[in-house]
Amino acid sequence: MNREDIKKAIAVMQAYVDGEEIEYAKRGIPGVGTACSWDSHDYTPNFDWHNYDYRIKPKPREVWVSNQSFSQAGAQWHNVEVIEPEELENYTKFREVTDE
């Protein structure tokens, strides 16, 4: 492992300590890094860095799209924080699906 690999390993292990969900994939398997190759830990991981890759499980993204943009070319994406509550009826909320 080089310095960058160690920094990534520390970040993953710290995330585990902080309660984040960790995913793993066996090294040497084609497709590692794709959605279908990662599995979640439901136990205390042993962090076998030589045989497995680990990552913090990605959180699904949530975006609001202006209902007006459906009839226009190109959607207008907005963060939840910038939309006033009384304007929500003019927007549709989309949530990314990350589970298989």
N, C-alpha and C positions, 0 to 999 in steps of 0.2 A: 504494500500500500504506500502511495506517496502522500504528501501533505494534503492535497486536495481531497483525496479519498478519505483520509482521516477526518478532515473537517466535515465531510458529508456524513460519515459514520457517527461522529459526535452529535450532529444535528438530529439524526434519526433517533439515537439513543436518548437524547435530551427530550425529544418529543414524546417518546414512550414514557419517560419518567413523569412528564407533564400530563399524561393521560390521553395522548393522541393515539389513534389506531395506526398500527404499522402493518405494511404488506411486504410479502417476500416473494421471490422467484428464484428457482434453481438456475445457477449459472450454466451456460453451455447449451441451453435449450433454445432452439430458434423461436423468435417472437418475444423474447424477454423484453419487457417494457411496454408490451401491448396490453390492452385491458383484459384479455382472456388469459394472460400468463401470470398475473399477480394474484396472490391469495392473502387473506387476512389472518393475523395471529389471533387466536382466542385463548392463548396461554402465554406464560412468560417466555419470550424468545431467548434463545441462547446466543444469538448474533454470531453465526458461523459465516464470517465475511469471506472466507476462501471458497465456499461452495454455494453461497446464496447472495443475491442482491436484496437490499431492503430499501423501503421508501416510506414516507409518511403518506397515508391514504389520502388521495386528493378529495377535497370537499366539493360537492356540486355547486356550480355557479348559479346564481339567480339574477335575472335581468328583467327589466320592465321595457316593453316595446309600446310605442305610441300606436294606438289603434288607427290613427290617420296614416301611418307609414305602411300599413298593409295594402293600401291602394296606390302607393307611390313606389318608385324604384328605389330600393335601399331602405333598410330599416333604421330607425333612430333608437339607439340603445341608451338607457338611463340607469344610473345607480339609484337605489331606493331612497337614499338620503336627499336627493335633489327634487323629488316629487312631493308636492304638498298633498296632504290627505284628501282634500276636496277634489284634487285632480285625478285620483286613482281610477275613477270610472272611465277615464279616457285612455287607460293603459292596460295591457295584459301582461301578467307575470309569467315568465318561463323559468323552469328549473331544469338544469341538466340532469339526465339520468346516468348514473355511473355504475349501478349494480347490474350484474348479468341476469 
